[in-house]
Amino acid sequence: MPDDESRDHGVQPLAALMARWGVSNHELVEASPEQLTHKQARKAVNGRQLTLHLMQKVTRALNDAVMAKLDESQRGSFVPYLHKHLFNYAKNHDPAAVDPNEALMPR
């Protein structure tokens, strides 16, 4: 099925960001107030093509999960991620973009 192959984009930048921040799929689901499911989170990480709405839901969940890990003094300098930072098939994705939150990431 060639149509199915074109919908599979491989492991996404989301996976690397989650690893760098120490966020698990379960934490991503727990951080979401929008009823994100474990299945949706797994599909997002593994690169199954998502709708724009679901990409934005995952993005908000990641931002909430990261904010929960930051202390009060760091939260003001956190730059929220956009879906174009998390998914390599999103419009305007730039693979060479530098993460604005690099200094806040755990070492």
C-alpha positions, -999 to 999 in steps of 0.1 A, spaced: 0 0 0 19 30 -12 -6 54 4 2 40 39 39 44 34 35 81 25 17 86 58 46 71 78 73 97 84 96 78 107 107 89 142 99 126 147 119 154 163 93 151 191 109 119 202 143 136 206 128 165 225 109 142 248 142 123 255 161 155 262 134 168 286 129 134 302 93 133 293 77 98 287 47 90 266 27 85 298 38 120 311 28 135 278 -7 120 281 -10 130 318 0 166 311 -27 170 284 -60 185 296 -74 176 262 -78 138 265 -47 129 245 -45 91 244 -15 68 247 -22 56 212 -22 92 198 11 99 217 27 68 203 16 76 167 30 111 171 64 99 183 66 71 157 58 94 128 24 84 117 9 114 99 -14 133 122 -40 160 115 -30 196 123 -55 195 152 -38 165 167 -3 179 161 -13 210 180 -28 189 208 4 170 212 24 202 211 4 217 239 8 186 259 46 187 255 47 223 265 26 216 296 48 185 305 80 206 301 66 235 321 58 211 350 95 201 351 108 236 352 111 256 385 94 289 389 125 310 379 129 291 346 93 292 334 95 329 324 123 322 299 107 290 284 98 295 247 67 273 239 73 248 211 52 250 179 41 219 159 66 228 132 94 221 158 80 187 166 70 172 133 93 169 102 63 169 79 47 200 93 46 231 72 76 254 77 96 227 96 133 237 97 156 207 105 185 232 111 165 253 136 182 258 170 162 249 201 155 282 220 152 262 252 186 245 250 199 263 281 169 252 302 172 215 293 184 191 320 221 181 316 
